[in-house]
Amino acid sequence: MEAAVGAANWLLGKVLTKLSDDLVAAFVASSELGRNFHSIKCQLLHTQGLLHAAQARDMSTNPDPGLYGLLAELSKKTDDAEDLLDEVHYFMIQDMLDGTSEATGQESEVIRDGRHAIRHTLGNCLRCFSSCLTSTKDDDYAAKSSNPHNAAMPGSGNDGLPVDKLPFNRVDISNRIKSVIEEMSSISMPGSGNDGLPVDKLPFNRVDISNRIKSVIEEMSSICAFVSDLLKIANQSSVATSTAIPLSTKQCLKRPTTGSTVTHDRLCGRSVIFERTVKALIGGTYHDEILSVMPFVGPGGIGKTTFAQHLYNDERIEGYFTVRVWLCVSTDFDVHKLTRQIHSCLPANVKEEHKCKNETASLDQLQKSITQRLKSQRFYHLKFLDLKYWHGSEKLPKDISRLVNLRHFHSSKELHSNIPEVGKMKCLQELKEFYVKKESVGFELRELGELRELGGELSIHNLETVRSKGEASDAKLKSKRNLKELTLVWGKKHQAMDDDVLDGLHPNHNLRMLGIKNPGVAPCPSWLCGDISTKRLEALHLEGVSWGTLPPFEQLPHLTELILKNNTGMHMFGPGFGGVTERSFMCLKKIVIEDMPEFVEWVGGSNSYLFPRLESITLGDCPFLCSFPFLECSDPFTNLCRLIIYNCPKLSQFPPMPHSSTLTNAVVFENNRPKLIYTETELSIDGYTSALAFHNMEKVGVMNIKGVSHIPLSDLQKLNSLHRIHLESCNDLFSAEMDDSVVLRSVKDLHLEGLSMQSMGLLSNLTSLTNLRLGSCEELTMDGFNPLITVNLKKLVINCDENMSIAGDLLSEIARSKLMHAGSFQLEALEVNSISVLTAPICRHLATTLLTLQFSYDQRTTTFMEEQEQALQLLTSLEYLKFLYCTTLQSLPQALFGRSGSMSIAEYCPPCFW
């Protein structure tokens, strides 16, 4: 009823406003309504006054259906009247623009014909005048010259007296004339097909519109009479009743109570102001104000309450404000009553100092209690806390659990495990670790039971302190449908016999990863070793269990990762053993079996295809393991890309590695010493005796080989990506003579250490070398040396027996060679173990390129000879000179002193150097 009264009042006001318009009033006065217009207008004003009075009363308690129907009819007629008056207003304006009187009265034919003649003449004049606009400034100057004293022009009305010169704005006049011409052209242009009449002008039927206005206004007047009578009756009833009602109660009846529930799903026509209001509330506009009031002002029925309801329930407002209270104050402003309502809307605090009963408490008690409750919720607005990079104390505030709205807490596991009374944070969606602490309040397992929204990963520790299945059930893991990863951890010393705690830790069926560590000798829980309830498991980690049988893996069709570690009683693994069937691991991609002292055999067989998707195998610390399917037949493992074997001494005779090009990571350790390390780009072997499949090493670029002799160099020739080779203690790797067909053109970096190679001729085909290092090659001679292997050399390191002169011989051979002319040698760094290489021919070849020179382990030279001093001066590009462990050298070369731009460093040499 209130909305109907408000709408009728609003529409009636709009009609009265239009009737007061000068143009509309002139038309109505000239029509048949003129005689009764004043009385009808007074009737409308009277009805408007009664409607305005009705808005101040509460009419919702006993609505009058008859009045409601009349108001609806009045609103309809009022709307029709407004449309008709708008139409009249349009034609009145059209008359003003055209200079006609079709809406206000008929003009004489003579006047109308005269107006048309004037228009025709004005059109011709405008065309002429537009051509005059192109006149130049010279014309203007000529006009000024003809009237130099600004004399009055004939016919000016100034009787020959000088007149004030008016300013002439050429641009402004041009634009205004152009605008007039365009407007007149759009109205009436010769040849436009409209015979010179105005274009698109609507016809005006004075008699018809007068009759329609008369009819609708008279109908409104009639309805207003009935509405007025009913409103007078309602008003008299209200006055009679009000004498027995206190003033505060009378005021309360004037406004119905509203709630925060949205009554209209859509907020029409208010989207711009709504968004502006939301941004003002949450964007910091009122941050500096102690008390902020945002009023919504407007007549009844315009939508203020609906606007406030949508604002109150907006997600952004709900997320920003910790406390929201909806209060309908109306006109009954009772402070005590309103304070009680606010108090009842705030959640009570357990540790509240000013506790009080809402109904009997004084105003002071209520205000103190409200203050206490608001303070206890001072962190309520926080939903996201990021402490990932926190490196301070791991102790959290004791009252951190008051962050009851916190959803995401990004931090280390240590911080997660130190939240006391975490159960109060019921919105928390992630808790990485929880330690059961019986000695500390707020760390009981029941705290987890309150976290219904918990998701992601959770690790529960100290489960050895949980004594019963009932206590374990307090965690309510079964109800945590968002939890994806769960790890249950007992202390390693836990040895309980009849422990049913695991049964009480039943997780939700949505769980994807489950880890159980060190439950002692307790049996496998029924939800895992019977009819498995967590059939969606993708990863299972069993560590330190002593179960007689493993879970029925065929019930886990999505299992991709299995980790078995430190489990006793497991001797065999495979079909027919430990809960495994031939279809147990159809989706398995990763298996880890570690620290299994009783594990002997992984049963599979040469024709077994139990693991069609297996990508990673890790076997470690299984001292008695002697076989697993990969050793017997590697062909079925077509997807295997990672193989890690360590400290399994009885595993031997591996298939040629890598067994296929898909294997990109293979590691074999024995006694904690790496024997084989293979990645897609690097191969390192140390005493590894099994075969190698070089045809599957297309991407290997670095090769480190130590302590083997079964690798033919011809196989290395197949590796087109090979660019670095390090060979150490491979005595039989090089034969006395190397076949000339073995050419390692891609090798640029060669390190030979401790080889029994006798001739440099074995390296004659390595013409791409940029780095060459020879160390402890005691039998090496210069026989067959090809100087061209040094044409691209940038760094040369020779550390052989000090009694050998291989370094000096090699450099001298280069200096004498006719194939190596001066300037063709590009060596930039040289490291040798003998200062004797400092000769004039050698230094001349190195003069313009050598930047670094290092002498290491020269145990014979005591001082520089004059020839060596002179040769050193030839190295004009030298920037860095280093002596390392030259223990017999007594002094630095004198040639260095006074030399600008060079630097010398001595390390581990006699004290006289310093």
Residue, then its C-alpha position, 0 to 999 in steps of 0.5 A: m500500500e505504501a508503494a501504491v500511495g507513493a507512486a500515485n503521489w509522484l505521478l500526480g505531482k508530475v502532471l501538476t508540474k506540467l499543467s503549470d508550464d506556461l505553454v501548456a497552460a496557455f493551450v488548456a486555457s484556450s481549449e474547452l477546459g478553460r472554464n473548469f481548469h482552475s477547479i480541476k487543478c484545485q481538486l488535483l492539488h487537494t488529492q496530492g495533499l491527502l496522498h502526502a499525508a497518507q505517506a506519513r502513516d503506516m497503512s500496511t497493518n490494515p490495507d484497504p483493497g478498494l483504495y489500492g484499486l483506485l490508486a492504481e487506476l489513478s496512476k494509470k490515468t495520470d500517466d496518460a495525462e502526462d503523455l498528452l501534456d507532453e504532446v501539447h508541449y511539443f507542438m507549442i514549441q514547434d509553433m514557437l520555432d516555426g512562427t505559427s499558431e497551430a497549437t495556440g490559435q489560427e493566424s490570418e491567411v495574409i500573415r501566413d502568406g507574408r511569412h512565406a514570402i519573407r522566408h523565400t526572400l531571406g533564402n535568396c539573401l542568405r545565398c548572396f550573403s554567403s558569397c560575400l563571406t569570401s571577401t578579402k581583408d583588402d575590401d574591409y580596408a577599402a571600406k574603412s578608407s571611404n569613411p575615415h572618420n567613422a561618419a554616420m552612414p545615410g539612413s543610420g538614424n544618427d543625423g550625421l553624428p559619429v557612431d561607436k564602431l562595433p567589433f567585427n568577429r569574422v569567424d563567429i559571424s561566419n559560423r553563426i550564418k553557416s549554422v542558420i543556413e544549414e538549419m533552413s536548408s534541412i527544413s525547406m530546400p527547393g527541389s527536395g520533393n516536399d514543395g517547400l513545406p517543413v520536412d517531417k512535421l507532425p500534423f496537429n489536430r486541435v479538436d482531437i487532442s483537446n477532447r482527449i485531454k478534457s476526458v482524461i483530466e475529468e476522469m482523474s478528477s472523478i477518481c480523485a474525489f473517491v480517493s479523497d473520501l477514502l483517505k479522509i475516512a482512514n485519516q479520521s480512524s487514525v486520529a481517533t485511535s491515536t488518542a489512546i496511544p503514546l507518542s512513541t507508539k504513534q511514531c512507530l506506526k508510521r514506518p514498517t520494519t524492514g530486514s536485510t534480505v533482498t526483496h528484488d533480485r535486480l537493482c534497476g537503473r542504479s548500477v552507476i551510483f551503486e558501483r560508486t557507493v561500493k567503491a566509496l565504502i571500501g576504497g578508503t574514502y572514509h578511512d580518516e573518519i571516526l564515524s561515517v554516515m551515508p544517507f539515502v534521501g528520496p520520496g517513498g517508493i523510489g527504492k532506497t530500502t532495496f538499494a540498501q539491501h543490495l549494498y548490504n549483501d554485496e560480496r565486496i561489502e561482506g568481504y571488507f567489513t568484519v561486522r555488519v548489522w542491519l537495524c531498522v530505526s524507523t521514527d521510534f528512536d529508542v536508544h536502549k532498544l536499538t543498543r540491545q538489537i546491536h548487542s544481540c547481532l554481535p557474536a559473544n566472546v568467551k573471555e568477555e570481561h563485561k558479560c551481560k544479559n541483553e534484556t536486563a542490562s543497562l545502557d552502559q553495560l551494553q555499550k561496554s559489552i559491544t566494545q569488548r566484542l568488537k575488539s575481540q573481532r579486530f582481525y575479522h576482516l583478514k582473509f589472506l595472510d602471506l608469510k612465505y618469506w618470513h625469517g623471524s621467530e616461529k612463535l605466533p601470537k597467542d590470540i592468532s586464532r581470533l582470525v576467524n575469517l582467515r582462509h589462506f595462510h601462506s607460510s612455512k610448515e613450522l608456522h602452521s604447526n604453531i597455531p594454538e586453538v586452530g579449531k577456532m579458525k573455522c574458515l581456514q582452507e590450508l594447514k600444512e602441519f599439525y603436531v598433537k601436543k597433549e601437554s599444551v592446550g589448543f593442540e589436541l586432535r579435536e582442533l582439526g575436527e572444527l576445520r571443515e573447509l580444510g583442503g590442500e595438504l595436511s601432515i599430522h605428527n605425534l600420533e603416538t600420543v593418541r590413545s584410542k580410535g575415538e580420540a582419533s575420530d575427533a579429527k573428523l578426517k572423513s568429512k574433509r572432502n577438500l583435503k587432497e594430501l594427507t600424511l599420518v606420522w608416528g614417532k619412530k619408537h612407537q611399538a603399540m600392539d593392539d593400536d586401532v588409531l589408524d581405523g579412526l583416522h579414516p580420510n575422505h574418499n576424495l583423497r589423492m595422496l596418502g602417507i602413513k609413517n611409522p605406525g609400529v606393529a599396528p595392523c593395516p586399517s580396514w579402510l585401506c586393506g579391506d574394501i578400500s574407501t579411498k579409491r581415487l588415490e593417486a599416490l601412496h607412501l607406506e613407511g615403517v609398517s609391519w603389515g603381513t599384507l599390503p593393500p589390494f592395489e588393484q582397487l586403486p586404478h588411478l595409482t601413479e606413485l608408490i613408495l615403500k620404505n623401511n617396511t619389515g616382513m616384505h621379502m617378495f614383491g610382484p604378482g602373488f605377493g603382498g597384495v599384487t596382481e597382474r593388473s595392480f599397476m596399469c597406471l603406475k608411473k613412479i615406484v620407490i623401494e628403499d631401506m628394505p633389509e629383508f627384500v630379496e626379489w621383485v618378481g616380474g619375469s622376462n615377458s611381464y608387462l605389469f608396468p606399461r606406464l612406468e617412468s621412474i624406478t628408485l631402488g636403494d639400501c636393499p642389501f639382499l635384492c638380487s633381481f628386478p624385472f628391468l634386469e631380466c628384460s628392459d624391452p617392456f619398459t618403453n616409457l622408463c626415463r629415470l632409473i636410480i639404483y644405490n647401495c644394492p650390491k647384488l644387482s649387477q649385469f645391467p642391460p646396455m645403458p641407456h636402454s632406450s632414448t627415452l631414458t634421460n636419467a640413470v644413476v648407479f651408486e655402490n658403497n655411496r660411490p657413483k659408478l654411473i651417472y647419465t643425463e641426457t647431455e652428460l655421461s660420467i662413469d667410474g669403474y662401471t663395467s656393464a655395457l653402454a649403448f652409445h647409439n642412444m646418446e645422441k644429445v650427450g655433449v660431455m663425457n667423463i670416463k674413469g677407470v675403464s678400458h672397454i670403450p672403443l674410441s670409434d664408438l665416441q665418433k658416433l656422438n655428434s654432440l660430443h664437445r668435451i672429453h675427460l679421460e682418467s686412468c684408462n690405461d688400455l683405452f688408447s692402443a699403440e696406434m690409432d686408426d686414422s679413420v677415428v676423427l673426433r671433429s666435434v671435440k673442442d675440450l680434451h683432458l687426459e689424466g694418468l694415461s699410458m699414452q706413448s705418442m702425441g700422434l694419437l691426437s693428430n685428428l683432433t683439429s677442432l681443439t680449443n682447450l687441451r690439458l695433459g696431466s701425469c701422462e708419464e710415457l707421452t712423447m712428441d712422436g707423430f705430433n701434428p702442429l695443426i691440432t693447436v691452430n684453434l687452441k685458446k688454452l693449454v695446460i701441461n702438468c706432467d713429470e718435472n723430469m719430462s720436457i713435454a711442454g717445452d718440446l711441444l711449444s718448440e715444435i710449434a715455433r719451428s713448424k713451417l705450418m704455423h707462421a708467426g701470428s697464427f697461434q691464438l693461445e690466450a692462456l698457458e699453464v705449465n710446470s716448468i719455467s724452462v719454456l721461456t725461450a725467445p722463439i716460443c715467446r715470439h709466437l705467443a707475444t700478441t695473444l697470450l694474456t695469462l701465464q701460470f707456472s705450477y709445481d716447478q720444484r727445480t728453478t731457483t732464479f730467472m736466467e737472463e735469456q728467460e728475462q728477455a723472453l718474458q719481455l717479448l710477451t707484450s700482451l701479458e696481463y696475468l702472471k701466477f706462480l703456484y707451489c714454486t717452492t725453490l724459486q727465490s725471486l720474481p723476474q726483474a723484467l716485471f718491475g717498472r712494467s706498466g699494465s701487467m700484474s704478478i701474483a705469487e702463491y705458496c712460494p718462499p716468503c721472499f716473494w712478499 
